[in-house]
Amino acid sequence: MPKTKSSDDDLFLRGHQIRALHELSGRNLQAEAGRARAGDYLEGLVAAAAIIAHADGRLDLDERRKLVEVFLASPASEGFSVAELAEELADHMRAYSYDPLIAQDRALETLRTLALTRSERQAIRDICHKVIIADGLVHPVELGALHRIEMAFGIESTGEER
């Protein structure tokens, strides 16, 4: 009686299935890497915005609107929602309510350690500038905060990277 081959016995089919699983695994890894990259960008954006927001002691409604607006236009919005942005901002706000100096130092250290590209760092710096001018008042302390962000990112005040 002839024995039928199952797909488990067929080397050609097994090889094809293994290659397909490897390709799927590779795509999953790329998607996870993209989400991690977007996560780093979001973390950097929120840390920098928190520094700017608390420089003058308050986050005005216009500053919040501008932050959400630029967030939605940024690469971070592809992997995350406005609710996640709000949650990240709330974490920073709690930290600033306990001890503003420690919270700022923590946010600056976050900016120093994130693996962001030059263009991502520059984009976050530009977003911070937009948040500063969103309420129509540019406080010297906000400009000082922007300078600290630039220093953490290794960007000169002219926008050039060191």
Biotite code that builds the C-alpha atoms (Angstrom):
import biotite.structure as struc

atoms = struc.array([
    struc.Atom([0.000, 0.000, 0.000], chain_id="A", res_id=1, res_name="MET", atom_name="CA", element="C"),
    struc.Atom([1.532, 3.333, -1.027], chain_id="A", res_id=2, res_name="PRO", atom_name="CA", element="C"),
    struc.Atom([2.323, 5.721, 1.759], chain_id="A", res_id=3, res_name="LYS", atom_name="CA", element="C"),
    struc.Atom([1.330, 9.381, 1.235], chain_id="A", res_id=4, res_name="THR", atom_name="CA", element="C"),
    struc.Atom([3.756, 12.088, 2.150], chain_id="A", res_id=5, res_name="LYS", atom_name="CA", element="C"),
    struc.Atom([2.735, 14.637, 4.689], chain_id="A", res_id=6, res_name="SER", atom_name="CA", element="C"),
    struc.Atom([3.950, 18.225, 4.489], chain_id="A", res_id=7, res_name="SER", atom_name="CA", element="C"),
    struc.Atom([6.166, 17.491, 7.498], chain_id="A", res_id=8, res_name="ASP", atom_name="CA", element="C"),
    struc.Atom([8.106, 14.917, 5.456], chain_id="A", res_id=9, res_name="ASP", atom_name="CA", element="C"),
    struc.Atom([8.574, 17.150, 2.411], chain_id="A", res_id=10, res_name="ASP", atom_name="CA", element="C"),
    struc.Atom([11.901, 18.969, 2.752], chain_id="A", res_id=11, res_name="LEU", atom_name="CA", element="C"),
    struc.Atom([10.978, 21.509, 0.081], chain_id="A", res_id=12, res_name="PHE", atom_name="CA", element="C"),
    struc.Atom([7.767, 22.513, 1.855], chain_id="A", res_id=13, res_name="LEU", atom_name="CA", element="C"),
    struc.Atom([9.440, 22.594, 5.281], chain_id="A", res_id=14, res_name="ARG", atom_name="CA", element="C"),
    struc.Atom([12.212, 24.833, 3.931], chain_id="A", res_id=15, res_name="GLY", atom_name="CA", element="C"),
    struc.Atom([9.631, 27.152, 2.412], chain_id="A", res_id=16, res_name="HIS", atom_name="CA", element="C"),
    struc.Atom([7.688, 27.288, 5.702], chain_id="A", res_id=17, res_name="GLN", atom_name="CA", element="C"),
    struc.Atom([10.855, 28.010, 7.688], chain_id="A", res_id=18, res_name="ILE", atom_name="CA", element="C"),
    struc.Atom([11.830, 30.844, 5.309], chain_id="A", res_id=19, res_name="ARG", atom_name="CA", element="C"),
    struc.Atom([8.332, 32.298, 5.587], chain_id="A", res_id=20, res_name="ALA", atom_name="CA", element="C"),
    struc.Atom([8.539, 32.173, 9.401], chain_id="A", res_id=21, res_name="LEU", atom_name="CA", element="C"),
    struc.Atom([11.952, 33.884, 9.307], chain_id="A", res_id=22, res_name="HIS", atom_name="CA", element="C"),
    struc.Atom([10.616, 36.631, 7.040], chain_id="A", res_id=23, res_name="GLU", atom_name="CA", element="C"),
    struc.Atom([7.634, 37.152, 9.331], chain_id="A", res_id=24, res_name="LEU", atom_name="CA", element="C"),
    struc.Atom([9.920, 37.225, 12.347], chain_id="A", res_id=25, res_name="SER", atom_name="CA", element="C"),
    struc.Atom([12.145, 39.790, 10.592], chain_id="A", res_id=26, res_name="GLY", atom_name="CA", element="C"),
    struc.Atom([9.159, 42.004, 9.805], chain_id="A", res_id=27, res_name="ARG", atom_name="CA", element="C"),
    struc.Atom([8.001, 41.742, 13.422], chain_id="A", res_id=28, res_name="ASN", atom_name="CA", element="C"),
    struc.Atom([11.465, 42.755, 14.625], chain_id="A", res_id=29, res_name="LEU", atom_name="CA", element="C"),
    struc.Atom([11.491, 45.725, 12.265], chain_id="A", res_id=30, res_name="GLN", atom_name="CA", element="C"),
    struc.Atom([8.056, 46.787, 13.494], chain_id="A", res_id=31, res_name="ALA", atom_name="CA", element="C"),
    struc.Atom([9.207, 46.507, 17.116], chain_id="A", res_id=32, res_name="GLU", atom_name="CA", element="C"),
    struc.Atom([12.358, 48.489, 16.323], chain_id="A", res_id=33, res_name="ALA", atom_name="CA", element="C"),
    struc.Atom([10.220, 51.161, 14.655], chain_id="A", res_id=34, res_name="GLY", atom_name="CA", element="C"),
    struc.Atom([7.949, 51.320, 17.688], chain_id="A", res_id=35, res_name="ARG", atom_name="CA", element="C"),
    struc.Atom([10.968, 51.554, 20.014], chain_id="A", res_id=36, res_name="ALA", atom_name="CA", element="C"),
    struc.Atom([12.392, 54.358, 17.845], chain_id="A", res_id=37, res_name="ARG", atom_name="CA", element="C"),
    struc.Atom([9.051, 56.169, 17.944], chain_id="A", res_id=38, res_name="ALA", atom_name="CA", element="C"),
    struc.Atom([8.992, 55.529, 21.701], chain_id="A", res_id=39, res_name="GLY", atom_name="CA", element="C"),
    struc.Atom([12.406, 57.172, 22.101], chain_id="A", res_id=40, res_name="ASP", atom_name="CA", element="C"),
    struc.Atom([11.207, 60.113, 20.027], chain_id="A", res_id=41, res_name="TYR", atom_name="CA", element="C"),
    struc.Atom([8.037, 60.425, 22.119], chain_id="A", res_id=42, res_name="LEU", atom_name="CA", element="C"),
    struc.Atom([10.038, 60.194, 25.344], chain_id="A", res_id=43, res_name="GLU", atom_name="CA", element="C"),
    struc.Atom([12.432, 62.894, 24.130], chain_id="A", res_id=44, res_name="GLY", atom_name="CA", element="C"),
    struc.Atom([9.611, 65.125, 22.946], chain_id="A", res_id=45, res_name="LEU", atom_name="CA", element="C"),
    struc.Atom([7.776, 64.872, 26.260], chain_id="A", res_id=46, res_name="VAL", atom_name="CA", element="C"),
    struc.Atom([10.912, 65.380, 28.373], chain_id="A", res_id=47, res_name="ALA", atom_name="CA", element="C"),
    struc.Atom([11.869, 68.472, 26.367], chain_id="A", res_id=48, res_name="ALA", atom_name="CA", element="C"),
    struc.Atom([8.316, 69.848, 26.438], chain_id="A", res_id=49, res_name="ALA", atom_name="CA", element="C"),
    struc.Atom([8.190, 69.334, 30.212], chain_id="A", res_id=50, res_name="ALA", atom_name="CA", element="C"),
    struc.Atom([11.404, 71.329, 30.611], chain_id="A", res_id=51, res_name="ILE", atom_name="CA", element="C"),
    struc.Atom([9.985, 74.176, 28.528], chain_id="A", res_id=52, res_name="ILE", atom_name="CA", element="C"),
    struc.Atom([6.556, 74.020, 30.146], chain_id="A", res_id=53, res_name="ALA", atom_name="CA", element="C"),
    struc.Atom([7.890, 74.242, 33.673], chain_id="A", res_id=54, res_name="HIS", atom_name="CA", element="C"),
    struc.Atom([10.511, 76.888, 32.957], chain_id="A", res_id=55, res_name="ALA", atom_name="CA", element="C"),
    struc.Atom([8.002, 79.661, 33.591], chain_id="A", res_id=56, res_name="ASP", atom_name="CA", element="C"),
    struc.Atom([6.073, 77.621, 36.144], chain_id="A", res_id=57, res_name="GLY", atom_name="CA", element="C"),
    struc.Atom([3.000, 76.696, 34.138], chain_id="A", res_id=58, res_name="ARG", atom_name="CA", element="C"),
    struc.Atom([1.824, 74.959, 30.978], chain_id="A", res_id=59, res_name="LEU", atom_name="CA", element="C"),
    struc.Atom([-0.646, 77.309, 29.313], chain_id="A", res_id=60, res_name="ASP", atom_name="CA", element="C"),
    struc.Atom([-3.556, 76.056, 27.242], chain_id="A", res_id=61, res_name="LEU", atom_name="CA", element="C"),
    struc.Atom([-1.982, 77.526, 24.072], chain_id="A", res_id=62, res_name="ASP", atom_name="CA", element="C"),
    struc.Atom([1.273, 75.702, 24.836], chain_id="A", res_id=63, res_name="GLU", atom_name="CA", element="C"),
    struc.Atom([-0.639, 72.443, 25.340], chain_id="A", res_id=64, res_name="ARG", atom_name="CA", element="C"),
    struc.Atom([-2.532, 72.906, 22.088], chain_id="A", res_id=65, res_name="ARG", atom_name="CA", element="C"),
    struc.Atom([0.661, 73.606, 20.192], chain_id="A", res_id=66, res_name="LYS", atom_name="CA", element="C"),
    struc.Atom([2.341, 70.567, 21.733], chain_id="A", res_id=67, res_name="LEU", atom_name="CA", element="C"),
    struc.Atom([-0.542, 68.284, 20.702], chain_id="A", res_id=68, res_name="VAL", atom_name="CA", element="C"),
    struc.Atom([-0.655, 69.891, 17.251], chain_id="A", res_id=69, res_name="GLU", atom_name="CA", element="C"),
    struc.Atom([3.047, 69.342, 16.580], chain_id="A", res_id=70, res_name="VAL", atom_name="CA", element="C"),
    struc.Atom([2.874, 65.866, 18.141], chain_id="A", res_id=71, res_name="PHE", atom_name="CA", element="C"),
    struc.Atom([0.159, 64.865, 15.672], chain_id="A", res_id=72, res_name="LEU", atom_name="CA", element="C"),
    struc.Atom([2.323, 66.127, 12.805], chain_id="A", res_id=73, res_name="ALA", atom_name="CA", element="C"),
    struc.Atom([5.446, 64.354, 14.105], chain_id="A", res_id=74, res_name="SER", atom_name="CA", element="C"),
    struc.Atom([6.746, 60.803, 13.519], chain_id="A", res_id=75, res_name="PRO", atom_name="CA", element="C"),
    struc.Atom([5.838, 59.895, 17.121], chain_id="A", res_id=76, res_name="ALA", atom_name="CA", element="C"),
    struc.Atom([2.137, 60.077, 16.333], chain_id="A", res_id=77, res_name="SER", atom_name="CA", element="C"),
    struc.Atom([2.463, 57.069, 14.019], chain_id="A", res_id=78, res_name="GLU", atom_name="CA", element="C"),
    struc.Atom([3.106, 54.730, 16.922], chain_id="A", res_id=79, res_name="GLY", atom_name="CA", element="C"),
    struc.Atom([1.368, 56.474, 19.810], chain_id="A", res_id=80, res_name="PHE", atom_name="CA", element="C"),
    struc.Atom([-1.815, 58.312, 20.681], chain_id="A", res_id=81, res_name="SER", atom_name="CA", element="C"),
    struc.Atom([-2.583, 61.686, 22.220], chain_id="A", res_id=82, res_name="VAL", atom_name="CA", element="C"),
    struc.Atom([-3.690, 59.789, 25.347], chain_id="A", res_id=83, res_name="ALA", atom_name="CA", element="C"),
    struc.Atom([-0.198, 58.282, 25.653], chain_id="A", res_id=84, res_name="GLU", atom_name="CA", element="C"),
    struc.Atom([1.288, 61.754, 25.178], chain_id="A", res_id=85, res_name="LEU", atom_name="CA", element="C"),
    struc.Atom([-0.956, 63.079, 27.953], chain_id="A", res_id=86, res_name="ALA", atom_name="CA", element="C"),
    struc.Atom([0.024, 60.190, 30.233], chain_id="A", res_id=87, res_name="GLU", atom_name="CA", element="C"),
    struc.Atom([3.741, 60.850, 29.672], chain_id="A", res_id=88, res_name="GLU", atom_name="CA", element="C"),
    struc.Atom([3.222, 64.576, 30.338], chain_id="A", res_id=89, res_name="LEU", atom_name="CA", element="C"),
    struc.Atom([1.307, 63.781, 33.526], chain_id="A", res_id=90, res_name="ALA", atom_name="CA", element="C"),
    struc.Atom([4.264, 61.721, 34.793], chain_id="A", res_id=91, res_name="ASP", atom_name="CA", element="C"),
    struc.Atom([6.570, 64.682, 34.273], chain_id="A", res_id=92, res_name="HIS", atom_name="CA", element="C"),
    struc.Atom([4.088, 67.071, 35.875], chain_id="A", res_id=93, res_name="MET", atom_name="CA", element="C"),
    struc.Atom([3.960, 64.907, 38.998], chain_id="A", res_id=94, res_name="ARG", atom_name="CA", element="C"),
    struc.Atom([7.746, 64.849, 39.147], chain_id="A", res_id=95, res_name="ALA", atom_name="CA", element="C"),
    struc.Atom([7.887, 68.640, 38.779], chain_id="A", res_id=96, res_name="TYR", atom_name="CA", element="C"),
    struc.Atom([5.302, 69.082, 41.532], chain_id="A", res_id=97, res_name="SER", atom_name="CA", element="C"),
    struc.Atom([7.534, 67.129, 43.961], chain_id="A", res_id=98, res_name="TYR", atom_name="CA", element="C"),
    struc.Atom([10.898, 68.709, 43.132], chain_id="A", res_id=99, res_name="ASP", atom_name="CA", element="C"),
    struc.Atom([11.321, 70.881, 40.011], chain_id="A", res_id=100, res_name="PRO", atom_name="CA", element="C"),
    struc.Atom([15.144, 70.777, 40.020], chain_id="A", res_id=101, res_name="LEU", atom_name="CA", element="C"),
    struc.Atom([15.366, 67.004, 40.253], chain_id="A", res_id=102, res_name="ILE", atom_name="CA", element="C"),
    struc.Atom([12.605, 66.627, 37.645], chain_id="A", res_id=103, res_name="ALA", atom_name="CA", element="C"),
    struc.Atom([14.462, 68.933, 35.245], chain_id="A", res_id=104, res_name="GLN", atom_name="CA", element="C"),
    struc.Atom([17.750, 67.100, 35.820], chain_id="A", res_id=105, res_name="ASP", atom_name="CA", element="C"),
    struc.Atom([15.996, 63.785, 35.150], chain_id="A", res_id=106, res_name="ARG", atom_name="CA", element="C"),
    struc.Atom([14.424, 65.136, 31.945], chain_id="A", res_id=107, res_name="ALA", atom_name="CA", element="C"),
    struc.Atom([17.782, 66.530, 30.741], chain_id="A", res_id=108, res_name="LEU", atom_name="CA", element="C"),
    struc.Atom([19.480, 63.218, 31.489], chain_id="A", res_id=109, res_name="GLU", atom_name="CA", element="C"),
    struc.Atom([16.759, 61.463, 29.484], chain_id="A", res_id=110, res_name="THR", atom_name="CA", element="C"),
    struc.Atom([17.531, 63.739, 26.531], chain_id="A", res_id=111, res_name="LEU", atom_name="CA", element="C"),
    struc.Atom([21.261, 62.998, 26.804], chain_id="A", res_id=112, res_name="ARG", atom_name="CA", element="C"),
    struc.Atom([20.791, 59.228, 26.828], chain_id="A", res_id=113, res_name="THR", atom_name="CA", element="C"),
    struc.Atom([18.155, 58.670, 24.140], chain_id="A", res_id=114, res_name="LEU", atom_name="CA", element="C"),
    struc.Atom([19.366, 57.185, 20.868], chain_id="A", res_id=115, res_name="ALA", atom_name="CA", element="C"),
    struc.Atom([17.913, 59.818, 18.558], chain_id="A", res_id=116, res_name="LEU", atom_name="CA", element="C"),
    struc.Atom([19.123, 60.788, 15.121], chain_id="A", res_id=117, res_name="THR", atom_name="CA", element="C"),
    struc.Atom([20.389, 64.273, 14.414], chain_id="A", res_id=118, res_name="ARG", atom_name="CA", element="C"),
    struc.Atom([17.178, 65.158, 12.574], chain_id="A", res_id=119, res_name="SER", atom_name="CA", element="C"),
    struc.Atom([15.022, 63.829, 15.455], chain_id="A", res_id=120, res_name="GLU", atom_name="CA", element="C"),
    struc.Atom([16.935, 65.942, 17.980], chain_id="A", res_id=121, res_name="ARG", atom_name="CA", element="C"),
    struc.Atom([16.616, 68.994, 15.745], chain_id="A", res_id=122, res_name="GLN", atom_name="CA", element="C"),
    struc.Atom([12.882, 68.321, 15.246], chain_id="A", res_id=123, res_name="ALA", atom_name="CA", element="C"),
    struc.Atom([12.321, 68.142, 19.017], chain_id="A", res_id=124, res_name="ILE", atom_name="CA", element="C"),
    struc.Atom([14.293, 71.380, 19.465], chain_id="A", res_id=125, res_name="ARG", atom_name="CA", element="C"),
    struc.Atom([12.134, 73.059, 16.783], chain_id="A", res_id=126, res_name="ASP", atom_name="CA", element="C"),
    struc.Atom([8.961, 71.791, 18.464], chain_id="A", res_id=127, res_name="ILE", atom_name="CA", element="C"),
    struc.Atom([10.137, 73.275, 21.764], chain_id="A", res_id=128, res_name="CYS", atom_name="CA", element="C"),
    struc.Atom([10.652, 76.611, 20.033], chain_id="A", res_id=129, res_name="HIS", atom_name="CA", element="C"),
    struc.Atom([7.100, 76.451, 18.670], chain_id="A", res_id=130, res_name="LYS", atom_name="CA", element="C"),
    struc.Atom([5.758, 75.643, 22.146], chain_id="A", res_id=131, res_name="VAL", atom_name="CA", element="C"),
    struc.Atom([7.640, 78.642, 23.594], chain_id="A", res_id=132, res_name="ILE", atom_name="CA", element="C"),
    struc.Atom([6.079, 81.092, 21.145], chain_id="A", res_id=133, res_name="ILE", atom_name="CA", element="C"),
    struc.Atom([2.621, 79.438, 21.198], chain_id="A", res_id=134, res_name="ALA", atom_name="CA", element="C"),
    struc.Atom([1.249, 81.632, 24.001], chain_id="A", res_id=135, res_name="ASP", atom_name="CA", element="C"),
    struc.Atom([2.622, 84.828, 22.444], chain_id="A", res_id=136, res_name="GLY", atom_name="CA", element="C"),
    struc.Atom([4.962, 85.484, 25.379], chain_id="A", res_id=137, res_name="LEU", atom_name="CA", element="C"),
    struc.Atom([8.608, 84.526, 25.227], chain_id="A", res_id=138, res_name="VAL", atom_name="CA", element="C"),
    struc.Atom([10.034, 84.441, 28.732], chain_id="A", res_id=139, res_name="HIS", atom_name="CA", element="C"),
    struc.Atom([13.812, 84.583, 29.199], chain_id="A", res_id=140, res_name="PRO", atom_name="CA", element="C"),
    struc.Atom([13.557, 81.509, 31.452], chain_id="A", res_id=141, res_name="VAL", atom_name="CA", element="C"),
    struc.Atom([11.982, 79.578, 28.570], chain_id="A", res_id=142, res_name="GLU", atom_name="CA", element="C"),
    struc.Atom([14.883, 80.576, 26.314], chain_id="A", res_id=143, res_name="LEU", atom_name="CA", element="C"),
    struc.Atom([17.249, 79.393, 29.043], chain_id="A", res_id=144, res_name="GLY", atom_name="CA", element="C"),
    struc.Atom([15.393, 76.080, 29.166], chain_id="A", res_id=145, res_name="ALA", atom_name="CA", element="C"),
    struc.Atom([15.658, 75.785, 25.378], chain_id="A", res_id=146, res_name="LEU", atom_name="CA", element="C"),
    struc.Atom([19.411, 76.366, 25.673], chain_id="A", res_id=147, res_name="HIS", atom_name="CA", element="C"),
    struc.Atom([19.683, 73.564, 28.277], chain_id="A", res_id=148, res_name="ARG", atom_name="CA", element="C"),
    struc.Atom([17.809, 71.246, 25.890], chain_id="A", res_id=149, res_name="ILE", atom_name="CA", element="C"),
    struc.Atom([20.164, 72.196, 23.064], chain_id="A", res_id=150, res_name="GLU", atom_name="CA", element="C"),
    struc.Atom([23.149, 71.496, 25.308], chain_id="A", res_id=151, res_name="MET", atom_name="CA", element="C"),
    struc.Atom([21.723, 68.083, 26.297], chain_id="A", res_id=152, res_name="ALA", atom_name="CA", element="C"),
    struc.Atom([21.272, 67.243, 22.611], chain_id="A", res_id=153, res_name="PHE", atom_name="CA", element="C"),
    struc.Atom([24.672, 68.645, 21.601], chain_id="A", res_id=154, res_name="GLY", atom_name="CA", element="C"),
    struc.Atom([23.102, 71.323, 19.416], chain_id="A", res_id=155, res_name="ILE", atom_name="CA", element="C"),
    struc.Atom([24.508, 74.851, 19.242], chain_id="A", res_id=156, res_name="GLU", atom_name="CA", element="C"),
    struc.Atom([22.039, 77.719, 19.803], chain_id="A", res_id=157, res_name="SER", atom_name="CA", element="C"),
    struc.Atom([22.213, 78.436, 16.061], chain_id="A", res_id=158, res_name="THR", atom_name="CA", element="C"),
    struc.Atom([20.703, 75.013, 15.419], chain_id="A", res_id=159, res_name="GLY", atom_name="CA", element="C"),
    struc.Atom([24.006, 73.429, 14.338], chain_id="A", res_id=160, res_name="GLU", atom_name="CA", element="C"),
    struc.Atom([25.044, 70.152, 15.936], chain_id="A", res_id=161, res_name="GLU", atom_name="CA", element="C"),
    struc.Atom([28.400, 69.914, 17.676], chain_id="A", res_id=162, res_name="ARG", atom_name="CA", element="C"),
])
